[in-house]
Amino acid sequence: MQPNEILSGYPNRRGALHLEFRTSKRGNDYTTFKLVDSKGASMTVYSRGHLPISSGQSVTVKGRYNKVTHVPPKWTFHNQIDATDGAVEATK
């Protein structure tokens, strides 16, 4: 994957693992989880707001892949999909 590549439907056959609904110190809700494919490879997904998904649920993610994301003042995230302007949809 190339940095900042747009992902158009990254299917997840195992489900959203390590699902966390959090609220920042500034009061902004967000969701993070590990997206695991059928081969066991995983990647972190981030989205603003609390998503209507549950742990272990199969989802499809559309978003932007970022090799490195800096969040001032001190946080850095690697190999993450930002689905804020994309979509996270439950699949059957």
C-alpha positions in Angstrom: 0.0 0.0 0.0 1.2 3.5 -0.8 1.0 6.3 1.8 -2.3 8.2 1.7 -3.8 5.6 -0.7 -7.6 5.7 -1.0 -9.0 2.3 -0.1 -12.2 1.4 -1.9 -13.7 -1.4 0.1 -11.2 -3.3 2.3 -13.2 -6.4 3.2 -12.8 -7.9 6.7 -13.7 -11.5 7.0 -12.9 -12.0 10.7 -14.4 -8.9 12.3 -13.5 -5.7 14.1 -11.1 -6.8 16.9 -10.0 -4.7 19.9 -12.9 -2.3 19.3 -12.7 0.9 21.4 -15.1 3.7 21.7 -13.4 6.7 23.3 -13.8 10.4 23.9 -10.8 12.7 23.7 -9.9 15.3 26.4 -11.5 17.9 24.1 -14.8 15.9 24.1 -14.5 14.5 20.6 -15.9 10.9 20.2 -13.9 8.4 18.1 -13.6 4.7 17.4 -10.6 2.6 16.8 -10.3 -1.1 16.0 -8.1 -3.7 14.3 -9.3 -4.8 10.9 -8.3 -8.4 10.2 -8.4 -10.0 6.7 -8.9 -13.6 5.8 -5.1 -14.2 5.9 -4.8 -12.9 9.4 -3.1 -9.6 8.5 -4.3 -6.6 10.6 -4.4 -2.9 10.4 -5.7 -0.2 12.7 -8.8 1.7 11.6 -9.7 5.1 13.1 -12.9 7.1 12.6 -14.4 10.2 14.3 -17.6 9.4 16.2 -18.8 6.2 17.8 -19.5 3.8 14.9 -22.6 1.5 15.0 -20.5 -1.7 15.0 -19.7 -4.4 17.6 -16.6 -6.3 18.4 -16.1 -9.4 16.2 -18.6 -8.1 13.6 -17.6 -8.4 9.9 -17.2 -5.0 8.3 -16.0 -3.4 5.1 -13.9 -0.3 5.4 -13.5 2.6 2.9 -11.0 5.2 3.9 -7.5 6.7 3.5 -4.4 4.7 4.3 -1.8 6.7 6.1 1.7 5.4 6.6 2.3 7.9 9.4 -0.1 10.3 11.1 1.1 12.9 13.5 -1.4 14.3 16.1 0.0 17.2 18.0 1.4 17.6 20.6 2.9 14.1 21.1 1.1 11.2 19.3 2.3 9.4 16.1 0.3 6.6 14.5 1.7 4.2 11.9 -0.1 2.2 9.1 -3.6 3.3 9.9 -6.8 3.6 7.9 -8.7 6.9 8.5 -12.4 6.1 7.7 -13.7 9.5 8.9 -14.5 10.6 5.4 -15.1 7.1 4.1 -17.3 4.4 5.5 -17.4 1.4 7.9 -20.3 -0.9 7.0 -21.4 -4.2 8.6 -21.3 -7.1 6.2 -23.1 -10.5 6.4 
